[in-house]
Amino acid sequence: MACEDLVVGCFLDDRAPLAVPELNRERTLKYLECCYKQGMSWKDAEQQIQDCLQQRGVPREGILRQLKLARPLLQPWLD
């Protein structure tokens, strides 16, 4: 499974795809593990998250909010 396949489960809710729920921490750990194993940087992950959310029509404010929530969990491990 590619890391980008894990992004949706971390940041979107299938029942309310544009609601941008709180970050799913358990699924985010799986995404972090995938990114870490593939040697991705925080910038790579940030771009992947942004691209995925944009493709699903999430407004810019929602994307920025999710990146703000994800940064402290992912960045220390991916830099």
GIFENMO-V335296 format. One record per residue. N is the residue number from 1. RES is the residue in three letters. PHI is phi in radians with two decimals (* if undefined). D_CENTER is the distance of its C-alpha to the mean C-alpha in Angstrom with 2 decimals. Layout:
n:res:phi:d_center
N:RES:PHI:D_CENTER
N:RES:PHI:D_CENTER
This chain:
n:res:phi:d_center
1:MET:*:15.16
2:ALA:-1.35:12.99
3:CYS:-1.03:9.54
4:GLU:-1.09:8.40
5:ASP:-1.19:10.12
6:LEU:-1.55:7.91
7:VAL:-1.06:4.69
8:VAL:-1.01:7.17
9:GLY:-1.14:8.37
10:CYS:-1.41:5.75
11:PHE:-2.06:5.59
12:LEU:-2.26:8.94
13:ASP:-1.99:12.39
14:ASP:-1.01:14.69
15:ARG:-1.35:17.62
16:ALA:-2.53:16.53
17:PRO:-1.07:13.97
18:LEU:-1.74:14.58
19:ALA:-1.33:14.80
20:VAL:0.88:11.18
21:PRO:-1.22:11.93
22:GLU:-1.04:11.31
23:LEU:-0.98:8.26
24:ASN:-1.47:9.36
25:ARG:-1.13:10.24
26:GLU:-1.08:12.02
27:ARG:-1.22:9.48
28:THR:-1.14:7.08
29:LEU:-1.12:10.33
30:LYS:-1.14:10.71
31:TYR:-1.13:7.61
32:LEU:-1.01:9.06
33:GLU:-1.05:12.39
34:CYS:-1.10:11.79
35:CYS:-1.06:10.63
36:TYR:-1.08:13.55
37:LYS:-1.10:15.97
38:GLN:-1.57:15.41
39:GLY:1.27:16.01
40:MET:-1.31:12.99
41:SER:-1.58:13.07
42:TRP:-1.05:10.72
43:LYS:-1.07:11.65
44:ASP:-1.09:10.81
45:ALA:-1.13:7.19
46:GLU:-1.02:7.14
47:GLN:-1.17:9.08
48:GLN:-1.11:7.31
49:ILE:-1.11:4.28
50:GLN:-1.05:7.52
51:ASP:-1.05:9.60
52:CYS:-1.09:8.09
53:LEU:-1.18:8.26
54:GLN:-1.10:11.57
55:GLN:-1.08:12.91
56:ARG:-1.70:12.70
57:GLY:1.40:14.57
58:VAL:-1.26:12.46
59:PRO:-1.11:14.66
60:ARG:-0.92:14.06
61:GLU:-1.08:14.51
62:GLY:-1.16:11.74
63:ILE:-1.13:9.25
64:LEU:-1.08:10.93
65:ARG:-1.11:10.89
66:GLN:-1.19:7.23
67:LEU:-1.14:7.11
68:LYS:-1.12:10.29
69:LEU:-1.25:9.24
70:ALA:-1.34:6.61
71:ARG:-0.90:9.26
72:PRO:-1.15:11.99
73:LEU:-1.44:10.38
74:LEU:-1.72:9.10
75:GLN:-1.00:11.52
76:PRO:-1.05:14.70
77:TRP:-1.53:14.13
78:LEU:-1.84:13.05
79:ASP:-1.78:15.79
